[in-house]
Amino acid sequence: MEYRALGHSGLKVSTITLGTMTFGGAGNFAKVGSSDTKQARSIIDCCIEHGVNVIDTANMYSAGLSEEIIGEVLDGKRPGNVLISTKARMPVGAGPNEEGFSRYHLIKECEKSLKRLGTDVIDIYYMHEWDGITPLEEMLEALDTLVKQGKIRYSGSSNFSGWHTMKALSTSREFGYQRFVTQQIHYSLESREAEYELLPIGVDQGLGALIWSPLAGGLLSGKYSREMQTQGGTRFAEGWNEPPIRDFDRLWNIVDVLKEIANQKKVSAAQVAISWLLTRAGVSSIVIGGRSLEQIENNIKAGEVVLTQDELKRLNEVSRPPLIYPYWHQARFVKNRMSEGDKVLLQEHIKQ
């Protein structure tokens, strides 16, 4: 297992993170998975044996049941120096203060997560979604307090836009609060929008990036094709529409190339898709999940797959996002004056 520094911090994370949205299966999350404690234990044990050192969850996953299962499995122990990350911000009740970045909500939810997880400290605490109402200084002061109290070690954003992220970093600097060290974002061969703003910001500002849904909800796993569409077994077939697929023809073109490369290398298409992500600038770790131990073991082995320059070129070309404004204009004039952040998006296009 490879370990990478998480942004501009001293913390090192495995290139594979265990995602636990499939733990519990309560409510709408049953469409994703429903691993009970016994199944979760075998999955967590497998990951630890392979060197995975991050377990990721959220307070809203199965209404807190995911956190409870992790807490029961770990039973207050951290084998292999396991790190725990969780999230807050999403609605967890019907009251007016049951969501958002308010000091009231964040501190209360942190205490509840600590209790469910059976731990004294959360290693990485993510702000799960943007809140346009609460002042950022209130959110950041609350997180700063939780760090000083020893209840969280690091904080990060998840699903912020580029300007949201920069505003948060600027506010931290202005008030002297602990800054985000990472972001958890959606990124895959099918969905490369993160290259426009979020990954360049990460490279430029020293934010790590943990990637969620690297297989587009299973559609890049190689199990499905243009002919099969999404029949049976996928989250989409069962009514889960995240992340959205806007161009299925493009998706299947990507899957075709994935399968061709996977067949040549005698590995799975899922492993190729994850391996591609690990070559991308700014990526720290890939959050993998699965309904079965077999899926987990297969995805962990993606770190062993080495893609050639020709294979990377084929994957880049079939999935390359269009240059939206102002990037198509920049591509014409910044060739000789690109920062490392600029290169995340533009270098691939300028080489054409």
C-alpha atoms as a printed R data frame, in Angstrom:
    type eleno elety resid chain resno       x      y       z
1   ATOM     1    CA   MET     A     1   0.000  0.000   0.000
2   ATOM     2    CA   GLU     A     2   1.245  3.479  -0.892
3   ATOM     3    CA   TYR     A     3   0.812  6.374   1.555
4   ATOM     4    CA   ARG     A     4   0.602 10.018   0.542
5   ATOM     5    CA   ALA     A     5   0.796 13.236   2.550
6   ATOM     6    CA   LEU     A     6  -2.637 14.788   3.034
7   ATOM     7    CA   GLY     A     7  -2.247 18.279   1.624
8   ATOM     8    CA   HIS     A     8   0.110 20.558   3.537
9   ATOM     9    CA   SER     A     9  -0.137 18.467   6.696
10  ATOM    10    CA   GLY     A    10   2.065 15.862   8.329
11  ATOM    11    CA   LEU     A    11  -0.668 13.232   8.069
12  ATOM    12    CA   LYS     A    12  -0.178 10.346   5.652
13  ATOM    13    CA   VAL     A    13  -3.125  8.461   4.208
14  ATOM    14    CA   SER     A    14  -3.281  5.232   2.239
15  ATOM    15    CA   THR     A    15  -4.088  5.670  -1.437
16  ATOM    16    CA   ILE     A    16  -7.186  3.574  -0.791
17  ATOM    17    CA   THR     A    17  -9.777  4.679   1.780
18  ATOM    18    CA   LEU     A    18 -12.664  2.494   2.911
19  ATOM    19    CA   GLY     A    19 -15.997  4.200   2.323
20  ATOM    20    CA   THR     A    20 -18.849  2.957   4.497
21  ATOM    21    CA   MET     A    21 -22.021  4.337   2.934
22  ATOM    22    CA   THR     A    22 -23.016  0.699   2.405
23  ATOM    23    CA   PHE     A    23 -22.984 -0.007   6.167
24  ATOM    24    CA   GLY     A    24 -26.414 -0.172   7.790
25  ATOM    25    CA   GLY     A    25 -28.827  0.034   4.869
26  ATOM    26    CA   ALA     A    26 -31.385  2.221   6.639
27  ATOM    27    CA   GLY     A    27 -33.907  4.227   4.621
28  ATOM    28    CA   ASN     A    28 -32.806  5.405   1.193
29  ATOM    29    CA   PHE     A    29 -29.282  4.082   1.810
30  ATOM    30    CA   ALA     A    30 -30.604  0.533   1.306
31  ATOM    31    CA   LYS     A    31 -30.335  1.294  -2.427
32  ATOM    32    CA   VAL     A    32 -26.554  1.524  -1.981
33  ATOM    33    CA   GLY     A    33 -25.955 -1.385   0.383
34  ATOM    34    CA   SER     A    34 -26.930 -2.902   3.707
35  ATOM    35    CA   SER     A    35 -23.863 -4.476   5.316
36  ATOM    36    CA   ASP     A    36 -24.542 -5.523   8.893
37  ATOM    37    CA   THR     A    37 -21.938 -5.602  11.675
38  ATOM    38    CA   LYS     A    38 -20.681 -9.072  10.762
39  ATOM    39    CA   GLN     A    39 -20.203 -8.159   7.094
40  ATOM    40    CA   ALA     A    40 -18.684 -4.807   8.032
41  ATOM    41    CA   ARG     A    41 -16.189 -6.533  10.309
42  ATOM    42    CA   SER     A    42 -14.917 -8.752   7.490
43  ATOM    43    CA   ILE     A    43 -14.627 -5.729   5.169
44  ATOM    44    CA   ILE     A    44 -12.778 -3.595   7.732
45  ATOM    45    CA   ASP     A    45 -10.457 -6.490   8.666
46  ATOM    46    CA   CYS     A    46  -9.669 -7.071   4.983
47  ATOM    47    CA   CYS     A    47  -8.843 -3.399   4.431
48  ATOM    48    CA   ILE     A    48  -6.600 -3.179   7.474
49  ATOM    49    CA   GLU     A    49  -4.767 -6.351   6.417
50  ATOM    50    CA   HIS     A    50  -4.058 -4.718   3.052
51  ATOM    51    CA   GLY     A    51  -2.711 -1.533   4.667
52  ATOM    52    CA   VAL     A    52  -5.744  0.754   4.324
53  ATOM    53    CA   ASN     A    53  -5.456  3.296   7.136
54  ATOM    54    CA   VAL     A    54  -8.564  5.485   6.606
55  ATOM    55    CA   ILE     A    55 -12.195  4.558   7.278
56  ATOM    56    CA   ASP     A    56 -14.625  7.197   6.021
57  ATOM    57    CA   THR     A    57 -18.233  7.669   7.086
58  ATOM    58    CA   ALA     A    58 -20.781 10.427   7.777
59  ATOM    59    CA   ASN     A    59 -23.283 11.211  10.494
60  ATOM    60    CA   MET     A    60 -26.138 10.942   7.981
61  ATOM    61    CA   TYR     A    61 -25.241  7.531   6.518
62  ATOM    62    CA   SER     A    62 -28.168  5.304   7.471
63  ATOM    63    CA   ALA     A    63 -29.134  7.873  10.113
64  ATOM    64    CA   GLY     A    64 -25.937  7.271  12.098
65  ATOM    65    CA   LEU     A    65 -26.021  3.480  11.832
66  ATOM    66    CA   SER     A    66 -22.862  3.425   9.705
67  ATOM    67    CA   GLU     A    67 -20.952  5.198  12.485
68  ATOM    68    CA   GLU     A    68 -22.413  2.850  15.091
69  ATOM    69    CA   ILE     A    69 -21.322 -0.227  13.140
70  ATOM    70    CA   ILE     A    70 -17.779  1.123  12.768
71  ATOM    71    CA   GLY     A    71 -17.686  1.850  16.484
72  ATOM    72    CA   GLU     A    72 -18.871 -1.663  17.299
73  ATOM    73    CA   VAL     A    73 -16.325 -3.289  14.974
74  ATOM    74    CA   LEU     A    74 -13.359 -1.234  16.221
75  ATOM    75    CA   ASP     A    75 -14.533 -1.397  19.852
76  ATOM    76    CA   GLY     A    76 -12.365  1.534  20.898
77  ATOM    77    CA   LYS     A    77  -9.243  0.133  19.238
78  ATOM    78    CA   ARG     A    78  -7.342  1.506  16.245
79  ATOM    79    CA   PRO     A    79  -5.577 -1.523  14.703
80  ATOM    80    CA   GLY     A    80  -2.982 -0.533  12.142
81  ATOM    81    CA   ASN     A    81  -3.210  3.081  13.382
82  ATOM    82    CA   VAL     A    82  -6.513  3.436  11.551
83  ATOM    83    CA   LEU     A    83  -7.769  6.977  10.948
84  ATOM    84    CA   ILE     A    84 -11.482  7.766  11.108
85  ATOM    85    CA   SER     A    85 -13.101 10.494   9.056
86  ATOM    86    CA   THR     A    86 -16.717 11.535   9.284
87  ATOM    87    CA   LYS     A    87 -18.885 14.437   8.168
88  ATOM    88    CA   ALA     A    88 -21.539 16.878   9.316
89  ATOM    89    CA   ARG     A    89 -23.817 19.539   7.811
90  ATOM    90    CA   MET     A    90 -26.620 17.549   6.132
91  ATOM    91    CA   PRO     A    91 -30.121 17.438   7.688
92  ATOM    92    CA   VAL     A    92 -30.377 14.920  10.544
93  ATOM    93    CA   GLY     A    93 -33.809 15.926  11.831
94  ATOM    94    CA   ALA     A    94 -36.829 18.113  11.211
95  ATOM    95    CA   GLY     A    95 -35.916 21.066  13.430
96  ATOM    96    CA   PRO     A    96 -34.602 24.389  12.080
97  ATOM    97    CA   ASN     A    97 -31.142 23.803  13.601
98  ATOM    98    CA   GLU     A    98 -30.745 20.189  12.502
99  ATOM    99    CA   GLU     A    99 -28.508 21.068   9.552
100 ATOM   100    CA   GLY     A   100 -25.872 23.552   8.483
101 ATOM   101    CA   PHE     A   101 -22.611 25.034   9.800
102 ATOM   102    CA   SER     A   102 -23.876 26.746  12.931
103 ATOM   103    CA   ARG     A   103 -21.717 26.372  16.036
104 ATOM   104    CA   TYR     A   104 -24.751 24.790  17.710
105 ATOM   105    CA   HIS     A   105 -25.190 22.127  15.041
106 ATOM   106    CA   LEU     A   106 -21.530 21.257  14.426
107 ATOM   107    CA   ILE     A   107 -20.561 20.840  18.079
108 ATOM   108    CA   LYS     A   108 -23.678 18.804  18.835
109 ATOM   109    CA   GLU     A   109 -23.162 16.534  15.833
110 ATOM   110    CA   CYS     A   110 -19.469 16.078  16.597
111 ATOM   111    CA   GLU     A   111 -20.346 14.901  20.120
112 ATOM   112    CA   LYS     A   112 -22.945 12.468  18.729
113 ATOM   113    CA   SER     A   113 -20.494 11.102  16.140
114 ATOM   114    CA   LEU     A   114 -17.803 10.582  18.785
115 ATOM   115    CA   LYS     A   115 -20.262  8.601  20.897
116 ATOM   116    CA   ARG     A   116 -21.480  6.442  17.986
117 ATOM   117    CA   LEU     A   117 -17.929  5.776  16.814
118 ATOM   118    CA   GLY     A   118 -16.798  4.920  20.336
119 ATOM   119    CA   THR     A   119 -13.741  7.140  20.074
120 ATOM   120    CA   ASP     A   120 -12.312 10.221  21.778
121 ATOM   121    CA   VAL     A   121 -11.200 11.917  18.586
122 ATOM   122    CA   ILE     A   122 -12.176 12.161  14.912
123 ATOM   123    CA   ASP     A   123  -9.098 12.346  12.702
124 ATOM   124    CA   ILE     A   124 -10.646 14.185   9.741
125 ATOM   125    CA   TYR     A   125 -13.936 16.072  10.090
126 ATOM   126    CA   TYR     A   126 -15.532 17.076   6.793
127 ATOM   127    CA   MET     A   127 -18.033 19.820   6.176
128 ATOM   128    CA   HIS     A   128 -20.328 17.724   4.008
129 ATOM   129    CA   GLU     A   129 -21.893 20.416   1.822
130 ATOM   130    CA   TRP     A   130 -21.902 24.178   1.439
131 ATOM   131    CA   ASP     A   131 -24.081 26.275   3.767
132 ATOM   132    CA   GLY     A   132 -24.744 29.698   2.277
133 ATOM   133    CA   ILE     A   133 -26.454 31.001   5.424
134 ATOM   134    CA   THR     A   134 -23.998 30.510   8.285
135 ATOM   135    CA   PRO     A   135 -21.021 32.931   8.307
136 ATOM   136    CA   LEU     A   136 -17.824 31.034   7.522
137 ATOM   137    CA   GLU     A   137 -16.076 32.523  10.525
138 ATOM   138    CA   GLU     A   138 -18.677 30.846  12.769
139 ATOM   139    CA   MET     A   139 -18.103 27.452  11.164
140 ATOM   140    CA   LEU     A   140 -14.319 27.780  11.219
141 ATOM   141    CA   GLU     A   141 -14.263 29.039  14.811
142 ATOM   142    CA   ALA     A   142 -16.323 26.005  15.863
143 ATOM   143    CA   LEU     A   143 -13.904 23.660  14.061
144 ATOM   144    CA   ASP     A   144 -10.936 25.504  15.556
145 ATOM   145    CA   THR     A   145 -12.445 25.014  19.017
146 ATOM   146    CA   LEU     A   146 -12.992 21.296  18.389
147 ATOM   147    CA   VAL     A   147  -9.333 20.937  17.328
148 ATOM   148    CA   LYS     A   148  -8.128 22.729  20.475
149 ATOM   149    CA   GLN     A   149 -10.383 20.542  22.604
150 ATOM   150    CA   GLY     A   150  -8.830 17.447  21.040
151 ATOM   151    CA   LYS     A   151 -12.124 16.215  19.582
152 ATOM   152    CA   ILE     A   152 -10.997 16.482  15.951
153 ATOM   153    CA   ARG     A   153  -7.495 16.562  14.491
154 ATOM   154    CA   TYR     A   154  -8.036 17.964  10.999
155 ATOM   155    CA   SER     A   155 -10.932 19.403   9.017
156 ATOM   156    CA   GLY     A   156 -11.840 19.428   5.350
157 ATOM   157    CA   SER     A   157 -14.543 20.375   2.890
158 ATOM   158    CA   SER     A   158 -16.716 18.145   0.743
159 ATOM   159    CA   ASN     A   159 -18.757 19.149  -2.304
160 ATOM   160    CA   PHE     A   160 -17.751 22.818  -2.135
161 ATOM   161    CA   SER     A   161 -17.326 24.827  -5.324
162 ATOM   162    CA   GLY     A   162 -14.048 26.511  -6.133
163 ATOM   163    CA   TRP     A   163 -15.057 29.924  -4.770
164 ATOM   164    CA   HIS     A   164 -16.532 28.340  -1.647
165 ATOM   165    CA   THR     A   165 -13.220 26.592  -1.001
166 ATOM   166    CA   MET     A   166 -11.113 29.700  -1.547
167 ATOM   167    CA   LYS     A   167 -13.424 31.788   0.626
168 ATOM   168    CA   ALA     A   168 -13.047 29.261   3.458
169 ATOM   169    CA   LEU     A   169  -9.247 29.238   3.139
170 ATOM   170    CA   SER     A   170  -9.147 33.032   3.046
171 ATOM   171    CA   THR     A   171 -11.369 33.298   6.126
172 ATOM   172    CA   SER     A   172  -9.131 30.870   8.024
173 ATOM   173    CA   ARG     A   173  -6.124 33.020   7.183
174 ATOM   174    CA   GLU     A   174  -7.907 36.252   8.135
175 ATOM   175    CA   PHE     A   175  -8.964 35.034  11.590
176 ATOM   176    CA   GLY     A   176  -6.069 32.683  12.318
177 ATOM   177    CA   TYR     A   177  -8.234 29.557  12.474
178 ATOM   178    CA   GLN     A   178  -7.138 26.038  11.604
179 ATOM   179    CA   ARG     A   179  -7.518 25.683   7.832
180 ATOM   180    CA   PHE     A   180  -8.874 22.798   5.799
181 ATOM   181    CA   VAL     A   181  -6.172 20.273   4.888
182 ATOM   182    CA   THR     A   182  -8.245 18.285   2.416
183 ATOM   183    CA   GLN     A   183 -11.373 18.109   0.339
184 ATOM   184    CA   GLN     A   184 -13.503 15.081  -0.459
185 ATOM   185    CA   ILE     A   185 -14.807 15.437  -3.993
186 ATOM   186    CA   HIS     A   186 -16.423 13.545  -6.835
187 ATOM   187    CA   TYR     A   187 -14.030 12.655  -9.662
188 ATOM   188    CA   SER     A   188 -13.903  9.820 -12.170
189 ATOM   189    CA   LEU     A   189 -13.182  9.070 -15.791
190 ATOM   190    CA   GLU     A   190 -16.860  9.719 -16.466
191 ATOM   191    CA   SER     A   191 -16.973 12.952 -14.480
192 ATOM   192    CA   ARG     A   192 -13.882 15.169 -14.697
193 ATOM   193    CA   GLU     A   193 -15.408 18.529 -13.721
194 ATOM   194    CA   ALA     A   194 -13.119 18.683 -10.666
195 ATOM   195    CA   GLU     A   195 -10.282 19.516 -13.068
196 ATOM   196    CA   TYR     A   196 -11.774 22.954 -13.786
197 ATOM   197    CA   GLU     A   197 -11.395 24.384 -10.278
198 ATOM   198    CA   LEU     A   198 -11.205 21.982  -7.332
199 ATOM   199    CA   LEU     A   199  -8.083 19.988  -8.207
200 ATOM   200    CA   PRO     A   200  -6.140 23.081  -9.377
201 ATOM   201    CA   ILE     A   201  -7.043 24.773  -6.078
202 ATOM   202    CA   GLY     A   202  -5.885 21.679  -4.195
203 ATOM   203    CA   VAL     A   203  -2.514 21.661  -5.946
204 ATOM   204    CA   ASP     A   204  -2.053 25.417  -5.567
205 ATOM   205    CA   GLN     A   205  -3.305 25.765  -1.978
206 ATOM   206    CA   GLY     A   206  -2.048 22.516  -0.497
207 ATOM   207    CA   LEU     A   207  -5.329 20.666  -0.075
208 ATOM   208    CA   GLY     A   208  -5.402 16.903  -0.303
209 ATOM   209    CA   ALA     A   209  -8.165 15.247  -2.318
210 ATOM   210    CA   LEU     A   210 -10.081 12.132  -1.366
211 ATOM   211    CA   ILE     A   211 -12.195 10.945  -4.269
212 ATOM   212    CA   TRP     A   212 -15.720  9.600  -3.849
213 ATOM   213    CA   SER     A   213 -17.640  7.451  -6.341
214 ATOM   214    CA   PRO     A   214 -14.549  6.704  -8.474
215 ATOM   215    CA   LEU     A   215 -16.526  4.108 -10.461
216 ATOM   216    CA   ALA     A   216 -19.560  6.315 -11.171
217 ATOM   217    CA   GLY     A   217 -21.815  4.289  -8.902
218 ATOM   218    CA   GLY     A   218 -20.489  1.024 -10.350
219 ATOM   219    CA   LEU     A   219 -20.999  1.930 -14.014
220 ATOM   220    CA   LEU     A   220 -17.223  1.972 -14.627
221 ATOM   221    CA   SER     A   221 -16.748 -1.418 -12.990
222 ATOM   222    CA   GLY     A   222 -16.816 -3.266 -16.311
223 ATOM   223    CA   LYS     A   223 -19.881 -5.288 -15.344
224 ATOM   224    CA   TYR     A   224 -22.177 -3.219 -17.522
225 ATOM   225    CA   SER     A   225 -22.175 -2.233 -21.170
226 ATOM   226    CA   ARG     A   226 -24.053 -0.285 -23.808
227 ATOM   227    CA   GLU     A   227 -26.136 -3.383 -24.534
228 ATOM   228    CA   MET     A   228 -26.968 -4.115 -20.894
229 ATOM   229    CA   GLN     A   229 -27.453 -0.454 -19.934
230 ATOM   230    CA   THR     A   230 -28.067 -0.395 -16.163
231 ATOM   231    CA   GLN     A   231 -30.194 -3.475 -15.737
232 ATOM   232    CA   GLY     A   232 -29.993 -5.151 -12.364
233 ATOM   233    CA   GLY     A   233 -27.457 -4.757  -9.609
234 ATOM   234    CA   THR     A   234 -26.477 -1.105  -9.996
235 ATOM   235    CA   ARG     A   235 -27.468  1.772  -7.777
236 ATOM   236    CA   PHE     A   236 -29.021  3.465 -10.786
237 ATOM   237    CA   ALA     A   237 -31.257  0.498 -11.544
238 ATOM   238    CA   GLU     A   238 -32.489  0.640  -7.951
239 ATOM   239    CA   GLY     A   239 -33.303  4.348  -8.071
240 ATOM   240    CA   TRP     A   240 -30.084  5.957  -6.773
241 ATOM   241    CA   ASN     A   241 -29.303  8.835  -9.155
242 ATOM   242    CA   GLU     A   242 -25.990 10.083  -7.747
243 ATOM   243    CA   PRO     A   243 -23.760 10.946  -9.511
244 ATOM   244    CA   PRO     A   244 -25.914 11.906 -12.494
245 ATOM   245    CA   ILE     A   245 -24.968 10.589 -15.930
246 ATOM   246    CA   ARG     A   246 -25.657 13.220 -18.585
247 ATOM   247    CA   ASP     A   247 -24.269 11.443 -21.645
248 ATOM   248    CA   PHE     A   248 -24.651  7.665 -21.626
249 ATOM   249    CA   ASP     A   249 -23.096  7.296 -25.078
250 ATOM   250    CA   ARG     A   250 -19.913  8.948 -23.774
251 ATOM   251    CA   LEU     A   251 -20.039  6.734 -20.681
252 ATOM   252    CA   TRP     A   252 -20.138  3.539 -22.737
253 ATOM   253    CA   ASN     A   253 -17.304  4.777 -24.958
254 ATOM   254    CA   ILE     A   254 -15.199  5.156 -21.802
255 ATOM   255    CA   VAL     A   255 -16.265  1.711 -20.594
256 ATOM   256    CA   ASP     A   256 -15.249  0.192 -23.944
257 ATOM   257    CA   VAL     A   257 -11.710  1.547 -23.577
258 ATOM   258    CA   LEU     A   258 -11.548  0.490 -19.931
259 ATOM   259    CA   LYS     A   259 -12.495 -3.056 -20.856
260 ATOM   260    CA   GLU     A   260 -10.003 -3.219 -23.715
261 ATOM   261    CA   ILE     A   261  -7.136 -2.117 -21.477
262 ATOM   262    CA   ALA     A   262  -8.284 -4.367 -18.628
263 ATOM   263    CA   ASN     A   263  -8.428 -7.411 -20.920
264 ATOM   264    CA   GLN     A   264  -4.938 -6.704 -22.249
265 ATOM   265    CA   LYS     A   265  -3.537 -6.355 -18.721
266 ATOM   266    CA   LYS     A   266  -5.631 -9.235 -17.310
267 ATOM   267    CA   VAL     A   267  -7.091 -7.047 -14.561
268 ATOM   268    CA   SER     A   268 -10.563 -5.646 -13.949
269 ATOM   269    CA   ALA     A   269 -11.962 -2.497 -15.548
270 ATOM   270    CA   ALA     A   270 -12.594 -1.146 -12.041
271 ATOM   271    CA   GLN     A   271  -8.906 -1.501 -11.213
272 ATOM   272    CA   VAL     A   272  -7.953  0.385 -14.373
273 ATOM   273    CA   ALA     A   273 -10.405  3.207 -13.570
274 ATOM   274    CA   ILE     A   274  -9.044  3.586 -10.030
275 ATOM   275    CA   SER     A   275  -5.438  3.293 -11.186
276 ATOM   276    CA   TRP     A   276  -6.038  6.159 -13.639
277 ATOM   277    CA   LEU     A   277  -7.295  8.350 -10.787
278 ATOM   278    CA   LEU     A   278  -4.158  7.652  -8.763
279 ATOM   279    CA   THR     A   279  -2.060  9.162 -11.569
280 ATOM   280    CA   ARG     A   280  -3.939 12.472 -11.489
281 ATOM   281    CA   ALA     A   281  -2.390 15.575  -9.933
282 ATOM   282    CA   GLY     A   282  -3.540 16.423  -6.431
283 ATOM   283    CA   VAL     A   283  -5.236 13.097  -5.678
284 ATOM   284    CA   SER     A   284  -4.417 11.704  -2.223
285 ATOM   285    CA   SER     A   285  -6.716  8.711  -1.832
286 ATOM   286    CA   ILE     A   286  -9.622  6.932  -3.502
287 ATOM   287    CA   VAL     A   287 -12.683  6.158  -1.391
288 ATOM   288    CA   ILE     A   288 -13.889  2.681  -2.291
289 ATOM   289    CA   GLY     A   289 -16.952  0.844  -1.087
290 ATOM   290    CA   GLY     A   290 -18.844 -2.254  -2.055
291 ATOM   291    CA   ARG     A   291 -21.593 -4.654  -1.186
292 ATOM   292    CA   SER     A   292 -19.270 -7.630  -0.996
293 ATOM   293    CA   LEU     A   293 -15.803 -8.529   0.255
294 ATOM   294    CA   GLU     A   294 -14.909 -9.552  -3.298
295 ATOM   295    CA   GLN     A   295 -15.579 -6.019  -4.579
296 ATOM   296    CA   ILE     A   296 -13.483 -4.505  -1.815
297 ATOM   297    CA   GLU     A   297 -10.527 -6.840  -2.424
298 ATOM   298    CA   ASN     A   298 -10.675 -6.189  -6.166
299 ATOM   299    CA   ASN     A   299 -10.677 -2.416  -5.734
300 ATOM   300    CA   ILE     A   300  -7.821 -2.440  -3.206
301 ATOM   301    CA   LYS     A   301  -5.619 -4.169  -5.770
302 ATOM   302    CA   ALA     A   302  -6.011 -1.225  -8.152
303 ATOM   303    CA   GLY     A   303  -2.940  0.300  -6.531
304 ATOM   304    CA   GLU     A   304  -0.866 -2.509  -8.013
305 ATOM   305    CA   VAL     A   305  -1.933 -1.739 -11.608
306 ATOM   306    CA   VAL     A   306   0.579  0.335 -13.580
307 ATOM   307    CA   LEU     A   307  -0.749  2.033 -16.705
308 ATOM   308    CA   THR     A   308   1.522  2.767 -19.639
309 ATOM   309    CA   GLN     A   309   1.714  6.213 -21.222
310 ATOM   310    CA   ASP     A   310  -0.218  4.900 -24.222
311 ATOM   311    CA   GLU     A   311  -2.966  3.517 -21.984
312 ATOM   312    CA   LEU     A   312  -3.182  6.783 -20.079
313 ATOM   313    CA   LYS     A   313  -3.405  8.677 -23.363
314 ATOM   314    CA   ARG     A   314  -6.297  6.515 -24.562
315 ATOM   315    CA   LEU     A   315  -8.192  6.998 -21.293
316 ATOM   316    CA   ASN     A   316  -7.514 10.746 -21.299
317 ATOM   317    CA   GLU     A   317  -8.715 11.177 -24.859
318 ATOM   318    CA   VAL     A   318 -11.960  9.231 -24.508
319 ATOM   319    CA   SER     A   319 -12.900 11.063 -21.293
320 ATOM   320    CA   ARG     A   320 -11.407 14.532 -21.777
321 ATOM   321    CA   PRO     A   321 -13.786 17.331 -20.689
322 ATOM   322    CA   PRO     A   322 -14.330 20.320 -22.981
323 ATOM   323    CA   LEU     A   323 -12.529 23.553 -22.187
324 ATOM   324    CA   ILE     A   324 -15.224 25.914 -20.936
325 ATOM   325    CA   TYR     A   325 -14.584 29.669 -20.658
326 ATOM   326    CA   PRO     A   326 -12.176 31.098 -19.562
327 ATOM   327    CA   TYR     A   327 -10.040 27.979 -19.975
328 ATOM   328    CA   TRP     A   328 -10.259 27.713 -23.775
329 ATOM   329    CA   HIS     A   329  -9.023 31.279 -23.927
330 ATOM   330    CA   GLN     A   330  -6.253 30.654 -21.407
331 ATOM   331    CA   ALA     A   331  -5.122 27.577 -23.319
332 ATOM   332    CA   ARG     A   332  -4.224 29.837 -26.244
333 ATOM   333    CA   PHE     A   333  -2.082 32.273 -24.276
334 ATOM   334    CA   VAL     A   334  -0.695 30.778 -21.030
335 ATOM   335    CA   LYS     A   335   1.384 27.978 -22.530
336 ATOM   336    CA   ASN     A   336   4.691 29.467 -21.389
337 ATOM   337    CA   ARG     A   337   3.469 30.810 -18.027
338 ATOM   338    CA   MET     A   338   1.553 27.979 -16.336
339 ATOM   339    CA   SER     A   339   1.628 27.290 -12.605
340 ATOM   340    CA   GLU     A   340   1.312 23.739 -11.314
341 ATOM   341    CA   GLY     A   341  -2.335 24.484 -10.626
342 ATOM   342    CA   ASP     A   342  -2.893 25.614 -14.218
343 ATOM   343    CA   LYS     A   343  -1.339 22.420 -15.523
344 ATOM   344    CA   VAL     A   344  -3.940 20.198 -13.854
345 ATOM   345    CA   LEU     A   345  -6.444 21.144 -16.532
346 ATOM   346    CA   LEU     A   346  -4.608 22.911 -19.318
347 ATOM   347    CA   GLN     A   347  -1.466 20.874 -19.934
348 ATOM   348    CA   GLU     A   348  -3.333 17.953 -21.440
349 ATOM   349    CA   HIS     A   349  -5.201 20.230 -23.831
350 ATOM   350    CA   ILE     A   350  -2.207 22.347 -24.832
351 ATOM   351    CA   LYS     A   351  -0.263 19.227 -25.837
352 ATOM   352    CA   GLN     A   352  -2.778 18.534 -28.596
